[in-house]
Amino acid sequence: MTDYSYEYGLRASGGTHGVVLTKPHIVELILDLAGYTEQRNLASLRFLEPACGQGAFVLPAVRRLLRAARRHNCSLDSLESSVLAIDVAASQVEQTRSKLAALLQQEEIPPRIAQRLLKQWIMCGDFLLLPQSEPFDVVVGNPPYVRIEQIPPRLLAAYRAQYASLFDRADLYVACIERALSLLHPRGVLSFICADRWTRNRYGAPLRRLISERYTVQSYLDLSQTSPFDSEVSAYPAIFVISQKTHQESVSPTETQPHSVQVLTLRSASVDECRQAATLLHRDSSHQQPEHAGLSLKRYDSWFAGEEPWLIGEPHQLRMLRQLEREHPLVEDCGGVRIGIGVATGNDAVYLLDRQRAEQIESDRVLPLVTRKDLWMGTVRDGGRYLINTFAPNGQPVTLADHPRLRDYLLAHDESLRKRHIAKRNPTSWFRTIDRVYPELTNTPKLLIPDIAGALQVAFDQGHYYPHHNLYYVTAEHTDLEVLGGLLSSRVALFFVWSYAVKMRGGYLRFQAQYLRRIRVPQLDQISPELQDSLRSAFRRRDFAKLDALALRAYHIDQLPTFDFLDTRR
């Protein structure tokens, strides 16, 4: 077993230590989608659950295996290699083993045989590092959701060396998917329930490319608006079913018939919905909508290629998106536009000051700050907040001896500042903020956009404040920011973000830089002066109905397809 104390205790992004269990009827659906049904001779298959936790998947799988063995007259001895459940946490392994032992006793399996099966079926170890090479016919589960910040550096380095998909800030579940896919038998099937961020985010690009090149997506179930777990978590999950490409698809992909992918959106993931989902996805024909009001079934004649984000929407929405992307450049390809995020300090309680405390520190060490709370009706209100700048003009941390008042203030808080990861990594500059501060940004005109909202809430700072990390900013060298702000405030710009961004419950979207950079805008020098004047004027008046109409003219389209969003523009 790997020598470290860290465990895959997290089963949901942003969760707490402890396992978040998948609801039993969701597990049964996933097993059905993987084809692990008792009508088959399951004794002839190899089943894997790579992060078994408390046995949410392996227990019902073993029930099916035993029923299938009886149905097909298979001996109990033949089941030794039929199941493998792995977990890095010894406590979880023991719980799973105990539950399986009780199940085998209930099924009247002789104790001697039960012990032998349990020894072969359960393993404690790190799935990502175990030298497992034998292929599996069925791989199912809920891979561990662990942010890279929670992984010890030495272990993270070992993972990155082995898994190309662990790219940028990818969550650990991405590497688990790559590893599980590599263990698939040529006729095997993987069926996971997992957070859907990797299907659209930047960090999921290598995994999407791998799947496009070597595997086939059979079906995709969108559960982002449901609660498929036994406790409330912040993950936005999906179920995806993937198999290896056939030899013909791999050798001559252009000569094979495009594979149809079934995409099903569930609204509640109730027991009834899941039964209906299993029935619908196993129908060979019928392009009709399901009778159940909560379900929406679509069939994609071809899936997304290479690193393309998996945009799950209506065909007419995707057609309009692709048309706009063909006809207009990316926003950062226009007039020196740059998108960035405000400063992360690592301890706002220390680094953000009110006006009175800011006056007690050298004036060249503090900058006026704007946070999301300070935005109102497209304008920036002075919240009386200031940011401590711990960097010299050359980008290095300042010499504290040159700033005695700053030095005394920071030394008064050194205990809390030294506890931060950035301070432990750079002990000589323990007092620095996580992000470098660029004072010139304060005086630069910029558009400000909050991270989480229902619509693009764009405010204009003429050049007075430094943005906090809960704000994204847009600067431009050769572009009228108010005209650009008018375009970005429209439903057309929102349509780009809505197409790519993670949809949060309640209708909110994440306006992260990677999604904002997906926005296309017309070249401003190709927009008539009259239309630019109208966009600028409507942006100043916060006239969103007018901005929506003007944007259609600027993009040369008559209308947008309908799409659901919580319009919080004001």
C-alpha positions in Angstrom: 0.0 0.0 0.0 1.2 3.5 -0.7 3.0 5.1 2.2 0.9 8.2 3.0 -2.0 9.1 5.3 -4.1 10.8 2.7 -7.3 8.9 1.8 -9.8 9.1 -1.0 -12.4 10.1 1.6 -14.0 12.7 -0.6 -16.8 11.7 -3.0 -17.9 15.1 -4.0 -16.2 18.3 -5.0 -16.0 20.6 -2.0 -17.3 17.9 0.2 -16.1 17.0 3.7 -14.2 14.0 4.8 -16.5 10.9 4.7 -18.1 9.1 1.9 -21.1 10.4 0.0 -23.0 7.4 -1.2 -24.8 7.0 -4.5 -28.5 6.3 -4.0 -29.3 2.6 -4.5 -31.6 3.0 -7.5 -29.0 5.1 -9.2 -26.5 2.3 -8.7 -28.9 -0.2 -10.2 -29.4 2.0 -13.2 -25.6 2.3 -13.7 -25.2 -1.5 -13.5 -28.0 -1.9 -16.1 -26.4 0.6 -18.4 -23.1 -1.3 -18.1 -24.9 -4.5 -19.1 -24.2 -6.2 -15.8 -27.6 -8.0 -15.6 -28.3 -11.4 -14.3 -29.7 -12.5 -17.6 -26.0 -12.7 -18.7 -23.5 -15.3 -17.6 -21.8 -12.8 -15.2 -19.4 -15.5 -14.0 -17.6 -15.2 -17.3 -17.1 -11.5 -16.9 -14.6 -9.5 -14.8 -16.2 -6.7 -12.7 -14.2 -3.8 -11.2 -15.2 -1.0 -8.8 -12.0 1.1 -8.5 -12.9 3.2 -5.4 -15.4 1.1 -3.6 -15.9 3.2 -0.4 -18.5 1.3 1.6 -19.4 -1.0 -1.2 -22.3 1.0 -2.9 -21.7 -0.7 -6.2 -20.0 -4.0 -5.5 -22.7 -5.2 -3.1 -25.6 -5.0 -5.6 -23.2 -6.3 -8.3 -22.4 -9.4 -6.2 -26.2 -10.0 -5.7 -26.6 -10.0 -9.4 -23.6 -12.2 -9.9 -24.9 -14.9 -7.5 -28.4 -14.8 -9.1 -26.8 -15.2 -12.5 -24.6 -18.0 -11.3 -27.6 -19.9 -10.2 -29.5 -19.2 -13.4 -26.5 -20.4 -15.5 -25.5 -23.3 -13.3 -22.1 -21.9 -12.6 -20.0 -23.2 -9.7 -19.1 -20.9 -6.8 -15.4 -21.7 -7.4 -15.7 -20.1 -10.8 -16.5 -16.7 -9.3 -13.1 -16.0 -7.7 -11.9 -13.8 -10.5 -15.3 -12.3 -11.3 -15.1 -9.3 -9.0 -12.5 -6.8 -7.8 -13.3 -3.9 -5.5 -10.4 -1.5 -4.5 -10.1 1.3 -2.1 -7.2 3.2 -0.6 -8.7 3.6 2.8 -8.4 0.5 5.0 -11.4 1.4 7.1 -13.6 1.6 3.9 -12.2 -1.8 2.7 -13.1 -3.4 6.0 -16.6 -2.0 5.9 -17.1 -3.4 2.4 -15.6 -6.7 3.4 -17.9 -7.0 6.4 -21.0 -6.1 4.3 -20.1 -8.6 1.6 -19.5 -11.3 4.2 -23.0 -10.7 5.6 -24.4 -10.9 2.1 -22.7 -14.2 1.3 -23.9 -15.6 4.6 -27.4 -14.4 3.8 -27.1 -16.1 0.4 -26.0 -19.4 2.2 -22.6 -19.5 0.7 -20.4 -22.0 2.6 -18.0 -20.1 5.0 -14.9 -21.7 3.5 -15.9 -20.6 0.0 -17.1 -17.2 1.2 -13.7 -16.5 2.8 -11.9 -17.4 -0.4 -14.1 -15.2 -2.5 -13.7 -12.2 -0.1 -9.9 -12.6 -0.2 -10.0 -12.4 -4.0 -12.7 -9.8 -4.4 -11.5 -7.0 -2.0 -8.2 -5.2 -2.2 -6.7 -2.3 -0.2 -4.5 0.0 -2.3 -4.2 3.0 -4.5 -6.0 2.2 -7.7 -4.0 4.8 -9.6 -0.7 3.1 -8.7 -1.5 -0.6 -8.3 0.2 -2.7 -11.0 -3.2 -4.0 -12.3 -3.0 -5.2 -15.9 -5.7 -7.8 -16.5 -8.6 -6.3 -18.4 -12.1 -6.0 -17.1 -15.4 -6.4 -18.9 -17.4 -4.1 -16.6 -16.0 -1.1 -14.7 -18.5 1.0 -12.7 -18.5 3.4 -9.8 -18.3 6.9 -8.4 -14.6 7.9 -8.6 -13.1 10.0 -5.8 -13.5 13.8 -6.2 -10.3 15.2 -4.8 -8.8 18.6 -5.6 -5.1 18.7 -6.4 -4.5 21.0 -3.5 -5.5 18.2 -1.2 -3.0 15.7 -2.6 0.5 15.6 -1.1 3.1 17.0 -3.5 5.1 13.8 -3.8 2.0 11.7 -4.6 0.7 14.3 -7.0 4.0 14.2 -8.9 3.7 10.4 -9.2 0.2 10.7 -10.5 1.1 13.4 -13.1 4.0 11.3 -14.3 1.7 8.4 -15.1 -1.5 10.1 -16.2 -1.6 12.6 -19.1 -5.2 13.6 -18.2 -4.1 15.0 -14.8 -3.7 18.3 -16.6 -3.7 21.9 -15.2 -6.0 21.9 -12.1 -7.8 18.6 -13.0 -9.6 16.9 -10.1 -8.3 13.4 -9.2 -11.4 11.7 -10.7 -10.1 12.6 -14.2 -7.0 10.4 -13.7 -9.3 7.7 -12.3 -11.3 7.7 -15.5 -8.2 7.5 -17.6 -6.9 4.5 -15.5 -10.3 2.7 -15.6 -10.5 3.1 -19.4 -7.1 1.7 -19.8 -8.2 -1.5 -18.1 -11.2 -2.1 -20.3 -11.4 -5.4 -22.2 -11.9 -4.8 -26.0 -15.5 -5.6 -25.5 -15.7 -4.0 -22.1 -18.0 -1.2 -20.8 -17.3 1.6 -18.3 -20.2 3.3 -16.5 -19.4 6.0 -14.0 -21.3 8.6 -12.2 -19.1 11.7 -11.9 -19.0 15.5 -11.7 -19.5 16.8 -15.3 -17.0 19.7 -15.2 -14.3 17.8 -17.1 -16.7 17.5 -20.1 -16.5 21.2 -20.7 -13.6 22.7 -18.6 -10.1 23.4 -19.8 -8.6 20.7 -17.6 -10.8 18.0 -19.1 -9.3 18.6 -22.7 -6.7 15.8 -22.6 -9.2 13.2 -21.3 -11.8 14.3 -23.9 -9.1 13.9 -26.6 -8.2 10.4 -25.3 -11.8 9.3 -25.4 -12.3 10.7 -28.9 -9.3 8.9 -30.2 -9.7 5.5 -28.5 -13.1 5.0 -27.1 -16.8 5.3 -28.0 -19.4 7.2 -25.9 -22.5 5.0 -25.8 -24.8 7.2 -23.7 -24.6 10.3 -21.5 -27.1 11.0 -18.7 -27.3 14.6 -17.5 -28.1 14.6 -13.7 -26.9 18.2 -13.0 -30.4 19.3 -11.8 -30.9 16.2 -9.6 -29.7 14.8 -6.3 -28.4 11.3 -7.0 -26.4 11.1 -3.7 -27.7 10.2 -0.2 -26.5 13.6 1.0 -26.5 17.1 -0.5 -23.2 17.9 -2.2 -22.1 20.6 -4.6 -21.2 18.3 -7.5 -23.1 18.5 -10.8 -23.0 14.9 -11.9 -23.5 12.9 -15.1 -23.5 9.2 -15.9 -21.6 8.3 -18.9 -21.2 4.9 -20.6 -18.1 4.3 -22.7 -16.6 1.4 -24.5 -13.5 0.8 -26.6 -13.7 1.6 -30.3 -14.0 -1.4 -32.6 -10.9 -2.3 -34.6 -12.6 -0.9 -37.8 -13.4 2.4 -36.1 -9.8 2.8 -34.9 -8.2 1.9 -38.2 -10.6 3.7 -40.6 -12.7 6.1 -38.6 -13.8 8.0 -41.7 -15.1 4.8 -43.4 -17.3 3.7 -40.5 -20.9 4.6 -39.8 -21.0 7.5 -37.3 -22.0 6.1 -33.9 -25.2 7.4 -32.5 -25.0 8.7 -28.9 -28.0 8.8 -26.6 -28.2 11.8 -24.4 -30.8 11.7 -21.6 -31.6 14.6 -19.2 -33.2 13.6 -15.9 -35.1 16.2 -13.8 -35.4 14.3 -10.5 -33.5 11.0 -10.8 -36.3 9.4 -8.9 -36.8 5.6 -8.8 -39.5 6.0 -11.5 -37.4 8.2 -13.7 -34.5 5.8 -13.5 -36.6 2.9 -14.5 -37.9 4.8 -17.5 -34.3 5.9 -18.3 -33.1 2.3 -18.4 -36.0 1.3 -20.7 -35.5 4.2 -23.1 -31.8 3.8 -23.4 -32.2 0.1 -24.3 -34.6 0.7 -27.1 -33.0 0.2 -30.5 -35.4 2.5 -32.3 -37.9 5.2 -31.3 -36.7 8.7 -31.8 -39.7 10.0 -29.9 -39.6 11.9 -26.7 -40.3 9.7 -23.6 -43.7 9.7 -22.0 -42.3 10.6 -18.6 -42.5 14.4 -18.2 -39.1 14.7 -16.5 -37.1 13.0 -19.2 -35.6 14.5 -22.4 -34.0 12.0 -24.8 -31.8 13.2 -27.8 -29.7 11.2 -30.1 -26.5 12.7 -31.5 -25.5 11.2 -34.9 -21.9 11.9 -34.0 -20.0 12.8 -30.9 -17.6 15.7 -30.2 -14.1 15.3 -31.7 -10.7 15.8 -30.1 -10.7 18.2 -27.2 -14.0 19.8 -28.1 -16.2 20.4 -25.0 -19.2 18.2 -24.8 -22.0 20.7 -25.3 -25.2 18.9 -24.3 -28.1 20.9 -25.7 -30.7 21.1 -28.4 -29.4 20.6 -32.0 -30.6 24.0 -33.1 -28.7 25.7 -30.3 -25.5 24.0 -31.3 -26.1 25.0 -34.9 -26.4 28.6 -34.0 -23.4 28.5 -31.7 -21.2 27.0 -34.5 -22.5 29.6 -37.0 -21.5 32.5 -34.6 -18.1 30.9 -34.0 -17.4 30.6 -37.7 -18.4 34.2 -38.4 -16.8 36.1 -35.4 -13.4 36.1 -33.6 -12.8 35.3 -30.0 -13.1 38.3 -27.7 -9.4 38.2 -26.8 -8.5 38.3 -30.5 -10.0 41.8 -30.8 -8.3 45.1 -30.1 -5.9 44.0 -27.4 -8.7 42.7 -25.2 -7.4 40.7 -22.1 -9.5 38.8 -19.5 -8.1 38.2 -16.1 -9.2 37.5 -12.5 -8.7 39.7 -9.5 -6.3 39.1 -6.6 -6.3 36.1 -4.3 -4.5 36.9 -1.1 -4.8 33.7 1.0 -6.0 35.7 4.0 -8.5 38.5 3.2 -8.9 39.2 6.9 -5.3 40.5 7.0 -4.7 41.9 3.5 -8.0 43.7 3.0 -8.2 46.9 5.1 -10.8 49.6 5.8 -9.9 53.2 5.2 -8.8 53.9 8.8 -6.4 50.9 9.0 -5.1 51.6 5.5 -4.0 55.1 6.6 -1.7 53.5 9.2 0.4 51.8 6.5 2.7 53.5 4.0 0.5 54.9 1.2 2.5 53.3 -1.6 1.7 49.8 -0.1 -2.1 50.0 -0.3 -4.5 50.2 -3.3 -8.2 50.9 -3.4 -10.1 47.6 -3.9 -13.4 46.7 -5.5 -15.3 43.5 -4.6 -18.5 42.1 -5.9 -20.4 43.8 -3.1 -19.4 47.1 -4.5 -21.0 46.7 -7.9 -24.5 48.3 -8.3 -26.5 49.0 -11.4 -23.4 48.8 -13.6 -21.4 51.2 -11.5 -18.7 50.8 -8.9 -19.5 52.2 -5.4 -16.6 53.0 -3.1 -16.7 50.4 -0.4 -13.8 52.0 1.5 -11.7 48.8 1.1 -8.0 48.7 0.4 -5.6 46.0 -0.6 -2.1 45.6 0.8 0.5 45.2 -2.0 3.4 43.1 -0.8 5.3 43.2 -4.1 8.0 45.5 -5.4 7.9 46.8 -9.0 10.3 44.1 -10.1 7.8 41.4 -9.1 9.7 40.3 -6.0 8.3 40.5 -2.5 9.2 43.8 -0.9 11.9 44.3 1.7 10.0 44.7 4.9 12.8 46.8 6.5 12.0 49.5 3.9 8.4 49.7 5.0 8.4 49.7 8.8 4.7 50.3 9.3 3.8 47.5 6.9 6.4 45.3 8.6 4.9 45.9 12.0 1.4 45.2 10.8 2.3 42.0 9.1 4.4 40.8 12.0 1.4 41.2 14.2 -0.4 38.6 12.0 2.6 36.4 11.2 1.2 33.4 12.9 -1.9 33.1 10.7 0.1 34.1 7.6 2.8 31.5 8.1 0.1 28.8 8.2 -0.8 29.3 4.6 0.5 26.9 1.9 2.2 29.7 0.0 4.1 30.7 3.1 5.3 27.2 3.8 6.4 26.8 0.3 8.3 30.2 0.4 9.3 30.7 4.0 11.5 33.7 3.4 8.6 35.6 1.8 5.9 34.3 4.2 4.2 37.7 4.1 3.3 37.8 0.4 -0.1 37.4 -1.1 -0.9 34.3 -3.2 -1.1 36.4 -6.4 1.3 39.1 -7.4 -0.3 42.5 -7.5 0.2 44.8 -10.5 -0.5 48.4 -9.3 -0.9 49.7 -12.8 -4.2 47.7 -13.1 -5.8 50.0 -10.6 -5.6 53.0 -12.9 -6.5 51.0 -16.0 -10.1 51.3 -17.3 -11.8 47.9 -17.2 -15.0 46.0 -17.2 -15.8 44.0 -14.1 -17.8 40.7 -14.1 -18.9 38.7 -11.0 -18.0 35.0 -11.0 -21.4 33.5 -10.2 -24.6 35.0 -11.5 -27.6 34.4 -13.7 -26.5 36.6 -16.5 -23.4 38.7 -17.5 -23.5 41.6 -15.0 -21.0 43.9 -16.5 -19.8 47.0 -14.6 -17.4 49.7 -15.9 -14.6 51.0 -13.7 -13.0 54.0 -15.3 -9.7 53.2 -13.6 -10.0 53.7 -9.9 -9.9 50.2 -8.2 -8.0 46.9 -8.0 -10.3 43.9 -8.5 -10.8 41.2 -5.8 -10.7 37.5 -6.8 -14.5 37.2 -6.9 -14.4 39.5 -10.0 -13.1 38.9 -13.5 -11.9 41.9 -15.4 -11.6 42.9 -19.1 -9.1 45.4 -20.3 -8.5 46.6 -23.9 -5.7 48.6 -25.6 -7.6 49.5 -28.8 -11.2 48.9 -28.1 -14.0 51.1 -26.7 -14.8 49.3 -23.4 -18.3 50.7 -23.2 -19.2 49.4 -26.7 -17.6 46.1 -25.7 -19.5 46.2 -22.4 -22.8 46.7 -24.3 -22.1 43.5 -26.4 -21.0 41.5 -23.3 -24.2 42.6 -21.5 -26.4 41.1 -24.2 -28.1 37.8 -24.5 -25.9 36.9 -27.4 -22.8 37.0 -25.3 -24.6 35.2 -22.6 -25.5 32.4 -25.1 -21.8 31.6 -25.5 -21.2 31.4 -21.8 -24.4 29.4 -21.3 -23.3 26.9 -24.0 -20.0 26.2 -22.3 -20.3 26.9 -18.6 -21.3 24.5 -15.8 -25.0 25.0 -15.0 -25.5 25.5 -11.3 -28.7 24.7 -9.5 -31.1 27.7 -9.3 -30.2 28.8 -12.8 -26.9 30.4 -12.0 -23.8 30.1 -14.2 -20.0 30.3 -13.5 -18.5 33.2 -15.4 -15.0 32.0 -15.2 -12.2 33.2 -17.5 -12.2 30.0 -19.5 -15.9 30.6 -20.4 -15.6 34.3 -20.9 -12.8 33.7 -23.4 -15.3 31.5 -25.4 -17.3 34.6 -26.3 -17.2 35.8 -29.9 -17.7 39.4 -30.8 -17.9 41.3 -34.1 -14.8 43.2 -35.0 -15.6 46.7 -33.6 -14.1 48.5 -36.6 -16.7 46.6 -38.7 -19.6 47.9 -36.6 -21.0 51.2 -37.9 -20.4 54.4 -35.8 -24.1 54.8 -35.3 -24.5 51.3 -34.0 -21.5 51.7 -31.7 -23.0 54.9 -30.3 -26.3 53.1 -29.6 -24.5 50.2 -27.9 -22.5 52.7 -25.7 -25.6 54.7 -24.8 -27.7 51.6 -24.0 -24.8 50.2 -21.9 -24.7 53.4 -19.8 -28.5 53.4 -19.3 -28.5 49.7 -18.5 -31.2 49.2 -21.2 -30.9 45.5 -21.6 -33.8 45.1 -24.0 -32.2 47.6 -26.3 -28.8 46.0 -25.9 -30.2 42.6 -26.9 -31.8 44.1 -30.0 -28.6 46.0 -30.9 -26.4 42.9 -30.4 -28.5 40.9 -32.9 -27.8 43.6 -35.5 -24.1 43.6 -34.6 -23.9 39.8 -35.0 -26.0 39.9 -38.2 -28.6 37.4 -36.9 -32.4 37.7 -36.6 -32.8 35.9 -33.4 -31.2 33.5 -30.9 -32.6 30.1 -30.0 -34.3 30.0 -26.7 -32.3 28.9 -23.7 -33.0 28.8 -20.0 -31.2 31.2 -17.7 -31.9 33.2 -14.6 -31.8 36.8 -15.9 -30.3 38.8 -13.1 -29.3 41.8 -15.2 -30.3 45.0 -13.6 
